[in-house]
Amino acid sequence: MKKTVISVIGKDSVGIISKISATAAEYNVNIIDITQSVLQDMFCMVMLTDIGGLSCSFSEFSNKLQALGKELNLEIHVMHEDIFNSMHRI
């Protein structure tokens, strides 16, 4: 299983999870786990996804989510789980 971590931060609005989930489904990305919270009016979310069946290149999927983030005024970052783990290892 190839995993990625998708982080999303920005002003809360209706449909954020729906739009990101729809984009994941469009590219055959499975959401394994998700956590989200709203701190005052700031939306924060982390998704763990399986990209084993990804129907495009990783960079194309990442670019699509970043473009969606710009459209929704959100910061969306996508990284492989192994890179995420390496960055956060002490």
CORHU-V546601 format. One record per run of one state. SS is the DSSP state (A for helix, B for strand, O for the rest). FROM is the first residue (numbers start at 0). TO is the last residue. If there is no record, write none. Layout:
{{SS,FROM,TO} {SS,FROM,TO}}
This chain:
{{O,0,1} {B,2,10} {O,11,14} {A,15,25} {O,26,28} {B,29,38} {O,39,40} {B,41,49} {O,50,56} {A,57,71} {O,72,72} {B,73,79} {A,80,86} {O,87,89}}
